[in-house]
Amino acid sequence: MENVNRTQAVDQDTINQWFTPHNLTKEGQEGTNAVNAAAKALAQAINRYCPEGSDKLVAFRLLRQSVSTATASITLQATGIYEKESSLVGA
């Protein structure tokens, strides 16, 4: 069986873009506000209807992770990083 290396190199410019603060455009700010508002509504539903326990905690954790990823994508959209990143994920 062939040993396949599933990791791909990420260049320094991409790393710099990922971990550098970026100013949001008006559209970007609206997008992050919309994502956060929708996530807050879902969090309130989870809190109200899901029983206490590990599943509820995981639901909150995954929601926070989803919001983080979504708002990061909005922030990074203006940097042009997606042209590079799409090749990293095979899109």
Phi and psi in degrees as GROMACS dihedral restraints (atoms count N, CA, C in turn):
[ dihedral_restraints ]
;  ai    aj    ak    al  type     phi  dphi    fc
    3     4     5     6     1   -74.4    20    10
    4     5     6     7     1   135.3    20    10
    6     7     8     9     1   -85.1    20    10
    7     8     9    10     1   110.4    20    10
    9    10    11    12     1  -102.9    20    10
   10    11    12    13     1   127.3    20    10
   12    13    14    15     1   -86.1    20    10
   13    14    15    16     1   111.5    20    10
   15    16    17    18     1   -88.6    20    10
   16    17    18    19     1    -1.5    20    10
   18    19    20    21     1   -92.0    20    10
   19    20    21    22     1   148.6    20    10
   21    22    23    24     1  -123.4    20    10
   22    23    24    25     1   147.9    20    10
   24    25    26    27     1   -67.2    20    10
   25    26    27    28     1   141.1    20    10
   27    28    29    30     1  -113.3    20    10
   28    29    30    31     1   125.8    20    10
   30    31    32    33     1   -76.5    20    10
   31    32    33    34     1   161.8    20    10
   33    34    35    36     1   -61.8    20    10
   34    35    36    37     1   -36.7    20    10
   36    37    38    39     1   -61.6    20    10
   37    38    39    40     1   -41.4    20    10
   39    40    41    42     1   -64.2    20    10
   40    41    42    43     1   -44.5    20    10
   42    43    44    45     1   -60.1    20    10
   43    44    45    46     1   -43.2    20    10
   45    46    47    48     1   -60.6    20    10
   46    47    48    49     1   -41.8    20    10
   48    49    50    51     1   -64.8    20    10
   49    50    51    52     1   -40.0    20    10
   51    52    53    54     1   -62.6    20    10
   52    53    54    55     1   -37.7    20    10
   54    55    56    57     1  -116.2    20    10
   55    56    57    58     1    31.2    20    10
   57    58    59    60     1  -119.0    20    10
   58    59    60    61     1   133.0    20    10
   60    61    62    63     1   -61.2    20    10
   61    62    63    64     1   141.1    20    10
   63    64    65    66     1  -126.2    20    10
   64    65    66    67     1   141.7    20    10
   66    67    68    69     1   -79.9    20    10
   67    68    69    70     1   137.0    20    10
   69    70    71    72     1   -87.8    20    10
   70    71    72    73     1   142.8    20    10
   72    73    74    75     1   -73.5    20    10
   73    74    75    76     1   171.5    20    10
   75    76    77    78     1   -59.3    20    10
   76    77    78    79     1   -43.2    20    10
   78    79    80    81     1   -64.2    20    10
   79    80    81    82     1   -40.1    20    10
   81    82    83    84     1   -63.7    20    10
   82    83    84    85     1   -40.8    20    10
   84    85    86    87     1   -64.7    20    10
   85    86    87    88     1   -40.8    20    10
   87    88    89    90     1   -62.7    20    10
   88    89    90    91     1   -40.3    20    10
   90    91    92    93     1   -64.2    20    10
   91    92    93    94     1   -46.2    20    10
   93    94    95    96     1   -66.9    20    10
   94    95    96    97     1   -36.1    20    10
   96    97    98    99     1   -63.6    20    10
   97    98    99   100     1   -41.4    20    10
   99   100   101   102     1   -65.2    20    10
  100   101   102   103     1   -43.3    20    10
  102   103   104   105     1   -62.5    20    10
  103   104   105   106     1   -45.3    20    10
  105   106   107   108     1   -64.9    20    10
  106   107   108   109     1   -39.1    20    10
  108   109   110   111     1   -65.5    20    10
  109   110   111   112     1   -42.6    20    10
  111   112   113   114     1   -65.0    20    10
  112   113   114   115     1   -40.8    20    10
  114   115   116   117     1   -66.1    20    10
  115   116   117   118     1   -37.8    20    10
  117   118   119   120     1   -62.7    20    10
  118   119   120   121     1   -42.9    20    10
  120   121   122   123     1   -62.5    20    10
  121   122   123   124     1   -42.9    20    10
  123   124   125   126     1   -65.4    20    10
  124   125   126   127     1   -41.1    20    10
  126   127   128   129     1   -60.8    20    10
  127   128   129   130     1   -39.5    20    10
  129   130   131   132     1   -66.0    20    10
  130   131   132   133     1   -38.7    20    10
  132   133   134   135     1   -66.0    20    10
  133   134   135   136     1   -43.6    20    10
  135   136   137   138     1   -58.8    20    10
  136   137   138   139     1   -46.3    20    10
  138   139   140   141     1   -63.5    20    10
  139   140   141   142     1   -37.4    20    10
  141   142   143   144     1   -77.4    20    10
  142   143   144   145     1   -40.6    20    10
  144   145   146   147     1  -105.0    20    10
  145   146   147   148     1   -20.3    20    10
  147   148   149   150     1   -87.0    20    10
  148   149   150   151     1   139.4    20    10
  150   151   152   153     1   -69.2    20    10
  151   152   153   154     1   152.6    20    10
  153   154   155   156     1   -61.0    20    10
  154   155   156   157     1   142.1    20    10
  156   157   158   159     1   148.8    20    10
  157   158   159   160     1  -174.2    20    10
  159   160   161   162     1   -65.2    20    10
  160   161   162   163     1   -35.8    20    10
  162   163   164   165     1   -62.9    20    10
  163   164   165   166     1   -39.8    20    10
  165   166   167   168     1   -64.5    20    10
  166   167   168   169     1   -43.1    20    10
  168   169   170   171     1   -62.8    20    10
  169   170   171   172     1   -41.0    20    10
  171   172   173   174     1   -65.6    20    10
  172   173   174   175     1   -40.2    20    10
  174   175   176   177     1   -59.0    20    10
  175   176   177   178     1   -44.7    20    10
  177   178   179   180     1   -63.8    20    10
  178   179   180   181     1   -42.9    20    10
  180   181   182   183     1   -62.0    20    10
  181   182   183   184     1   -45.1    20    10
  183   184   185   186     1   -69.0    20    10
  184   185   186   187     1   -34.4    20    10
  186   187   188   189     1   -63.4    20    10
  187   188   189   190     1   -45.4    20    10
  189   190   191   192     1   -61.3    20    10
  190   191   192   193     1   -41.1    20    10
  192   193   194   195     1   -64.7    20    10
  193   194   195   196     1   -41.9    20    10
  195   196   197   198     1   -63.0    20    10
  196   197   198   199     1   -43.3    20    10
  198   199   200   201     1   -63.6    20    10
  199   200   201   202     1   -43.0    20    10
  201   202   203   204     1   -59.7    20    10
  202   203   204   205     1   -45.8    20    10
  204   205   206   207     1   -65.9    20    10
  205   206   207   208     1   -43.3    20    10
  207   208   209   210     1   -63.8    20    10
  208   209   210   211     1   -46.2    20    10
  210   211   212   213     1   -69.5    20    10
  211   212   213   214     1   -32.2    20    10
  213   214   215   216     1   -63.5    20    10
  214   215   216   217     1   -40.6    20    10
  216   217   218   219     1   -64.6    20    10
  217   218   219   220     1   -38.4    20    10
  219   220   221   222     1   -64.4    20    10
  220   221   222   223     1   -44.0    20    10
  222   223   224   225     1   -64.2    20    10
  223   224   225   226     1   -42.4    20    10
  225   226   227   228     1   -80.4    20    10
  226   227   228   229     1   -12.5    20    10
  228   229   230   231     1   -56.0    20    10
  229   230   231   232     1   -42.4    20    10
  231   232   233   234     1   -71.0    20    10
  232   233   234   235     1   -15.9    20    10
  234   235   236   237     1   -82.0    20    10
  235   236   237   238     1   -12.2    20    10
  237   238   239   240     1    80.3    20    10
  238   239   240   241     1    10.6    20    10
  240   241   242   243     1   -67.9    20    10
  241   242   243   244     1   -23.2    20    10
  243   244   245   246     1   -67.8    20    10
  244   245   246   247     1   -25.8    20    10
  246   247   248   249     1   -62.4    20    10
  247   248   249   250     1   -40.4    20    10
  249   250   251   252     1   -75.0    20    10
  250   251   252   253     1   -44.1    20    10
  252   253   254   255     1   -67.5    20    10
  253   254   255   256     1   -33.0    20    10
  255   256   257   258     1   -62.1    20    10
  256   257   258   259     1   -30.1    20    10
  258   259   260   261     1   -73.4    20    10
  259   260   261   262     1   -23.1    20    10
  261   262   263   264     1   -76.2    20    10
  262   263   264   265     1   -29.3    20    10
  264   265   266   267     1  -103.3    20    10
  265   266   267   268     1     2.1    20    10
  267   268   269   270     1    77.8    20    10
  268   269   270   271     1    21.3    20    10
